[in-house]
Structure formats: structure tokens, C-alpha cells
Amino acid sequence: MTTTLQALQTDTPPFDAGEFRRALGTFPTGVAIITTRGPDGKPVGLTCNSFSSVSLDPPLVLWSLRNASKSMDAFQGANGFAINVLAEDQSKLSARFASGSIVDKFEGVGHSDGFGGVPLIDDCVARFHCTTFAQHAAGDHVIFIGKVERFEHGREQDPLVFYKGAYMMLAQSLRELAAQGRVSVKSLIEARAGVYELLLRLACERGEAIDFEAMEKHLADMDAQTERGDMAARALAALEYFSLITKAAHNDVLALVAQTLATLMHHSVMAQANAMPYAAMHQPELTPLRRQMLSCMRARDAEGAAAAVRAYFGHVEHFQRQAGTVS
């Protein structure tokens, strides 16, 4: 038995945290804002998609918060909290309470006091007023279990749903437009060029060494994908490279937009990879432009990075025109 277990441990590939996150992202979740009051009495709130029911008798729910959160002390010291389930038209609230740059997240946001004085966000799909039932350390998070003291769910509106790193409402809307033939490949390329130019400028300003190292490793892996049988994988890897740029920009709102555009581009790229011969799909001219973007990000050269991404998508549009997908 010991020998077998050792063999299994030896054969197990290294755990990839990024792939783990993407796998978790395949499970659609609702979006909620968790609120409480800090020791000074000021309202505290953050966006969360880890909310789940636990028990009906007694009525218990849970959510989790990462250890590094600036709000950890407030929630650990509070007697209770509220879970405000957002509607599909409240994505701006989700982005606001997820932002690390907004000091007073409640400024201009309609809210009132609930059970125990916890702040409640106005016009949500549902709200649960909870007293803190238990707290449990779990890896890099703390799990908060709340006993539901009151609740309401009066608004007739679809909830905001998060799926694969994007709001499902936005992704679905764009996919429907694409299915109706109202999203052209040219407009999609133009949109991606504009979004990624902005993301690259932010990455030049905010990117960290760990972000650039991840891109360097990714480009090295892409260099090995040159055989005909690897073209679909290489095409997807090219999309993933831009996802790494998005992460380096550290802007949650733009990340959602970029992810949705990447989803649409994914379908287009896969269709081409399956239909076109290797010679038509292979675009070696893009490789130095990817490396140029990375070099400019490391050097904090925003103008150079912007020029490289414009050249990149200019070449992509030229390729699509030759392939007959752009008029």
C-alpha cells in the first residue's frame, strides 16, 4: 500500500493554482455584497461570490474572506453581518465594492440599517440579516457562518451571475448579438485592440515582477507549440497571454470587459484552428510583438507597449481580411 501511494504521489503533476482558479470558475455563482459595521461604527462592505446555504434548522449560511483582506478585523470583531444578493442591473455596485481604490464604498449608495444595526444595500434581490454563528480558519481564508435572523426577497429581478471571470449577463448579451450576426470580427478586433491598449498602459504602471515572470514563462511555453497538431493549443495560449496582461493591469472592471471579449474571440479562434491548414493559421510575425509588449511593460514604457499592441492587432486584422472573415 505504501509503495502504491508513493507511486501515485510521484506521478501527480505539480498543482497549478491558476488552472485551479479557472476550473472553479466553470461553476456559475451569484454575487453578493457582505456588510457589517467596524469598531468605529462605520459601515464596511465587500463583494463576494462564496455565499452558500448551510442549514435550514437552524437557518445558517456561510461565506469566506481571504486572510489578507483589509476588512478582516471588522468582520471578525463584529456580532453580525448582512448578505445583500445583487440583481443583474447592479454590476456597478459589485465593481464598486470589489475595488481596492475606493475608500468610502458607501458614499452615494442607498442603504439602511437592518437587524443589529448592520447596513443593508437598497433594491437587492434578497437580503439576509445574520448574527455571527461561527468562524473557522481554512487555508488562506476564514469561513464565516451566520445565523439568519431576518430576510427579505421582494424584488422581481434576475440575479447578477458570475461565470468564468465575467458577469454572465454581459457575456450572454454579447454572445446573443454575435449569434444574430450583429458583432462583426472587425468590430471585435477593434474593441480588443482598444481595451488591451488601455490594459497595457495600466500594466506598465501597476504590473509587478511576478506578473512579468508569468508572461515570460508563458511565452516560452508558446515557443514550443509550433507543430501543426499544436495550432489550436497555441491559438488558445495566445488568448491566455492577453489574460496575463489583464491580470498585470490590476483593474477589476476592465478585466470583466476583457474576459467577455476573449470569450467571443475564443469561439472564433477555435473555429479557424479546426478549419484552416497550418500554413494559414501560423503567424510567426506575432511572436516578436508579444515579446516587445513584455519588454515595454518591464521598462514601464507605456507608449512602446501601446505601439506594439496596435501593430499586433493590425496584423491580426490583416490576417482576418486575407482569410475572408473581415471585409
C-alpha positions as CSV (number, residue, x, y, z in Angstrom):
1,M,0.0,0.0,0.0
2,T,2.8,2.4,0.9
3,T,4.6,1.7,-2.3
4,T,1.4,2.3,-4.4
5,L,0.8,5.6,-2.6
6,Q,4.3,6.7,-3.1
7,A,4.0,5.9,-6.8
8,L,0.8,7.9,-7.1
9,Q,2.4,10.9,-5.4
10,T,5.4,10.7,-7.7
11,D,3.2,10.6,-10.8
12,T,1.0,13.5,-9.8
13,P,1.7,16.7,-11.8
14,P,2.5,19.9,-9.9
15,F,-0.5,21.7,-8.6
16,D,-1.3,24.7,-10.9
17,A,-3.1,27.4,-8.8
18,G,-4.1,29.3,-12.0
19,E,-5.7,26.3,-13.6
20,F,-7.4,25.5,-10.3
21,R,-8.9,29.0,-10.2
22,R,-10.1,28.6,-13.8
23,A,-11.6,25.2,-13.0
24,L,-13.5,26.8,-10.1
25,G,-14.7,29.5,-12.5
26,T,-16.7,27.0,-14.5
27,F,-19.3,26.9,-11.7
28,P,-21.6,29.9,-12.0
29,T,-22.3,31.8,-8.8
30,G,-24.4,34.6,-7.6
31,V,-22.9,37.9,-6.5
32,A,-23.5,39.5,-3.1
33,I,-22.2,42.4,-1.0
34,I,-21.4,41.4,2.6
35,T,-21.8,44.3,5.0
36,T,-21.2,45.0,8.7
37,R,-20.0,47.8,10.9
38,G,-16.4,48.3,12.1
39,P,-15.3,49.0,15.6
40,D,-15.8,52.8,14.9
41,G,-19.4,52.2,13.8
42,K,-18.7,53.0,10.2
43,P,-20.2,50.7,7.5
44,V,-17.9,48.1,5.9
45,G,-18.7,46.2,2.8
46,L,-17.1,43.9,0.1
47,T,-18.2,41.9,-2.9
48,C,-18.3,38.2,-2.5
49,N,-19.4,35.1,-4.6
50,S,-18.6,32.5,-2.0
51,F,-22.1,32.8,-0.3
52,S,-23.8,29.4,0.3
53,S,-26.6,28.0,2.4
54,V,-25.7,25.6,5.2
55,S,-28.7,24.6,7.2
56,L,-32.5,25.1,7.5
57,D,-32.8,24.3,11.2
58,P,-31.2,26.4,12.5
59,P,-31.2,28.7,9.4
60,L,-27.4,29.0,8.7
61,V,-25.5,30.5,5.7
62,L,-21.8,30.9,5.1
63,W,-19.3,32.9,3.1
64,S,-15.5,33.2,3.1
65,L,-13.0,36.0,3.3
66,R,-9.3,35.9,2.4
67,N,-6.9,36.4,5.3
68,A,-5.2,39.3,3.6
69,S,-8.4,41.3,3.3
70,K,-8.3,44.8,4.9
71,S,-11.8,44.1,6.1
72,M,-10.9,41.0,8.1
73,D,-10.6,42.7,11.5
74,A,-14.0,44.4,11.1
75,F,-15.8,41.1,10.3
76,Q,-14.0,39.0,12.9
77,G,-14.9,41.6,15.6
78,A,-18.5,42.1,14.5
79,N,-21.5,40.4,16.1
80,G,-23.2,40.1,12.8
81,F,-23.3,40.8,9.1
82,A,-25.7,41.1,6.2
83,I,-25.7,39.4,2.8
84,N,-27.1,41.5,0.0
85,V,-27.8,39.5,-3.1
86,L,-27.4,41.7,-6.2
87,A,-29.7,42.0,-9.2
88,E,-28.4,41.8,-12.8
89,D,-28.6,45.6,-13.1
90,Q,-26.3,46.2,-10.1
91,S,-23.0,45.2,-11.6
92,K,-21.6,48.7,-10.9
93,L,-22.2,48.1,-7.2
94,S,-20.4,44.8,-7.4
95,A,-17.4,46.5,-9.1
96,R,-17.5,49.4,-6.6
97,F,-17.4,47.1,-3.5
98,A,-14.7,45.0,-5.1
99,S,-12.4,47.9,-5.8
100,G,-9.4,48.4,-3.5
101,S,-9.0,52.1,-4.5
102,I,-12.4,53.4,-3.3
103,V,-12.1,54.5,0.4
104,D,-15.8,55.1,1.2
105,K,-17.6,52.4,-0.7
106,F,-21.0,53.5,0.7
107,E,-20.7,57.1,-0.5
108,G,-23.7,57.8,-2.7
109,V,-25.0,54.2,-2.3
110,G,-28.6,53.8,-0.9
111,H,-28.6,51.8,2.3
112,S,-30.4,51.5,5.6
113,D,-29.9,49.7,9.0
114,G,-31.0,46.1,9.5
115,F,-31.0,43.7,12.4
116,G,-28.4,44.6,14.9
117,G,-27.6,47.8,13.0
118,V,-25.9,46.1,10.1
119,P,-26.1,48.2,6.9
120,L,-28.4,46.9,4.1
121,I,-27.9,47.8,0.4
122,D,-31.1,49.1,-1.2
123,D,-33.0,47.4,-4.0
124,C,-31.3,44.0,-3.8
125,V,-32.9,40.7,-5.0
126,A,-32.6,39.3,-1.4
127,R,-31.1,40.3,1.9
128,F,-30.2,38.1,4.9
129,H,-29.6,39.7,8.3
130,C,-27.3,37.4,10.3
131,T,-25.7,37.1,13.7
132,T,-22.2,35.6,13.7
133,F,-22.6,31.9,14.5
134,A,-19.1,30.6,14.0
135,Q,-15.7,31.4,12.3
136,H,-13.3,28.8,11.0
137,A,-9.8,29.2,9.6
138,A,-9.5,27.4,6.3
139,G,-6.2,27.7,4.3
140,D,-5.8,31.3,3.1
141,H,-9.4,32.2,4.0
142,V,-11.7,32.4,7.1
143,I,-15.2,30.9,6.8
144,F,-17.9,32.9,8.4
145,I,-21.1,31.1,9.3
146,G,-24.1,33.3,10.1
147,K,-27.5,32.5,11.7
148,V,-30.2,34.2,9.7
149,E,-32.3,36.4,12.0
150,R,-34.4,38.1,9.3
151,F,-34.5,38.1,5.5
152,E,-36.5,39.5,2.6
153,H,-36.7,38.8,-1.2
154,G,-39.2,41.1,-2.7
155,R,-37.6,42.4,-5.9
156,E,-38.7,40.5,-9.1
157,Q,-35.4,40.7,-11.0
158,D,-32.9,38.2,-12.2
159,P,-29.8,37.9,-10.0
160,L,-26.3,39.0,-11.1
161,V,-24.3,35.9,-12.1
162,F,-20.5,35.4,-12.2
163,Y,-19.1,32.8,-14.5
164,K,-15.5,32.2,-15.8
165,G,-14.3,35.6,-14.5
166,A,-17.1,37.6,-16.1
167,Y,-20.6,38.7,-15.4
168,M,-22.8,36.2,-17.2
169,M,-25.3,38.9,-18.1
170,L,-22.7,40.8,-20.2
171,A,-21.2,37.7,-21.7
172,Q,-24.7,36.3,-22.7
173,S,-25.7,39.6,-24.2
174,L,-22.6,39.7,-26.4
175,R,-22.9,36.1,-27.4
176,E,-26.6,36.7,-28.4
177,L,-25.5,39.6,-30.6
178,A,-22.8,37.5,-32.1
179,A,-25.3,34.7,-32.9
180,Q,-27.5,37.2,-34.6
181,G,-24.6,38.4,-36.8
182,R,-24.5,41.8,-35.1
183,V,-21.0,41.5,-33.8
184,S,-18.5,41.5,-36.7
185,V,-15.0,40.1,-36.4
186,K,-13.6,43.6,-37.4
187,S,-15.5,45.3,-34.5
188,L,-14.4,42.6,-32.1
189,I,-10.7,43.1,-33.1
190,E,-11.1,46.9,-32.8
191,A,-12.7,46.5,-29.4
192,R,-9.9,44.2,-28.2
193,A,-7.2,46.5,-29.5
194,G,-8.7,49.5,-27.6
195,V,-9.2,47.6,-24.4
196,Y,-5.8,45.9,-24.4
197,E,-4.0,49.2,-25.2
198,L,-5.5,50.6,-22.1
199,L,-4.7,47.5,-20.1
200,L,-1.1,47.5,-21.3
201,R,-0.7,51.1,-20.2
202,L,-2.0,50.2,-16.7
203,A,0.2,47.1,-16.6
204,C,3.2,49.4,-17.4
205,E,2.3,51.4,-14.3
206,R,1.0,48.7,-11.9
207,G,2.5,45.4,-13.1
208,E,4.7,43.5,-10.6
209,A,7.7,41.3,-11.1
210,I,5.6,38.1,-10.5
211,D,3.2,39.2,-13.4
212,F,6.0,39.7,-15.8
213,E,7.6,36.4,-14.8
214,A,4.3,34.6,-15.5
215,M,4.2,36.1,-19.0
216,E,7.9,35.2,-19.7
217,K,7.2,31.6,-18.8
218,H,4.0,31.6,-20.9
219,L,5.8,32.9,-23.9
220,A,8.5,30.2,-23.5
221,D,5.8,27.5,-23.5
222,M,4.2,29.0,-26.6
223,D,7.5,28.8,-28.4
224,A,7.3,25.0,-28.1
225,Q,3.9,24.9,-29.8
226,T,4.9,25.1,-33.4
227,E,3.8,21.8,-34.8
228,R,0.7,21.5,-36.9
229,G,-1.1,19.5,-34.2
230,D,-0.5,22.3,-31.6
231,M,-2.1,25.1,-33.5
232,A,-5.4,25.0,-31.6
233,A,-3.4,25.0,-28.3
234,R,-1.2,27.8,-29.5
235,A,-4.2,29.9,-30.5
236,L,-5.7,29.5,-27.1
237,A,-2.3,30.2,-25.5
238,A,-2.2,33.5,-27.4
239,L,-5.5,34.4,-25.8
240,E,-4.2,33.4,-22.4
241,Y,-1.2,35.7,-22.9
242,F,-3.6,38.6,-23.0
243,S,-5.3,37.3,-19.9
244,L,-2.0,37.6,-18.1
245,I,-1.7,41.2,-19.3
246,T,-5.2,41.8,-17.9
247,K,-4.1,40.5,-14.5
248,A,-1.0,42.7,-14.6
249,A,-3.2,45.8,-15.1
250,H,-4.9,45.1,-11.7
251,N,-8.3,46.7,-12.7
252,D,-11.3,44.5,-11.9
253,V,-13.8,46.4,-14.2
254,L,-11.6,46.3,-17.3
255,A,-10.8,42.7,-16.5
256,L,-14.5,41.8,-16.8
257,V,-14.8,43.5,-20.2
258,A,-11.6,41.9,-21.5
259,Q,-12.7,38.4,-20.3
260,T,-16.0,38.7,-22.2
261,L,-14.3,39.9,-25.4
262,A,-11.8,37.0,-25.0
263,T,-14.7,34.5,-24.7
264,L,-16.1,35.7,-28.1
265,M,-12.7,35.6,-29.6
266,H,-12.1,32.1,-28.3
267,H,-15.1,30.7,-30.4
268,S,-13.7,32.5,-33.5
269,V,-10.2,31.2,-33.0
270,M,-11.2,27.6,-32.3
271,A,-13.4,27.6,-35.5
272,Q,-10.4,28.8,-37.5
273,A,-8.0,26.4,-35.9
274,N,-10.2,23.5,-36.8
275,A,-10.9,24.6,-40.4
276,M,-7.7,26.2,-41.6
277,P,-4.4,24.5,-42.6
278,Y,-1.3,25.0,-40.6
279,A,0.2,27.5,-43.1
280,A,-2.8,29.7,-42.9
281,M,-3.0,29.7,-39.1
282,H,0.7,30.1,-38.3
283,Q,1.5,33.7,-37.8
284,P,5.2,34.0,-36.7
285,E,5.1,37.8,-37.1
286,L,3.1,38.0,-33.8
287,T,5.8,36.4,-31.7
288,P,8.2,39.3,-31.5
289,L,5.3,41.7,-30.9
290,R,4.3,39.7,-27.8
291,R,7.8,39.9,-26.5
292,Q,8.0,43.6,-27.4
293,M,4.9,44.2,-25.2
294,L,6.5,42.3,-22.3
295,S,9.8,44.2,-22.7
296,C,8.0,47.5,-22.7
297,M,6.0,46.5,-19.6
298,R,9.2,45.7,-17.7
299,A,10.7,49.0,-18.8
300,R,7.5,50.9,-17.8
301,D,7.3,52.1,-21.4
302,A,3.6,52.7,-21.9
303,E,3.9,54.3,-25.3
304,G,6.1,51.5,-26.6
305,A,3.7,48.9,-25.3
306,A,0.7,50.7,-26.9
307,A,2.5,50.8,-30.2
308,A,3.3,47.1,-30.0
309,V,-0.3,46.1,-29.3
310,R,-1.6,48.4,-32.1
311,A,0.8,46.6,-34.5
312,Y,-0.3,43.3,-33.1
313,F,-4.0,43.8,-33.8
314,G,-3.3,45.5,-37.1
315,H,-1.6,42.3,-38.2
316,V,-4.5,40.2,-36.8
317,E,-7.0,42.3,-38.8
318,H,-4.8,41.9,-41.9
319,F,-4.8,38.1,-41.4
320,Q,-8.6,38.0,-40.9
321,R,-9.0,40.0,-44.1
322,Q,-6.9,37.5,-46.0
323,A,-8.9,34.7,-44.5
324,G,-12.1,36.4,-45.7
325,T,-13.6,37.0,-42.2
326,V,-13.1,40.8,-42.4
327,S,-14.4,42.8,-45.4
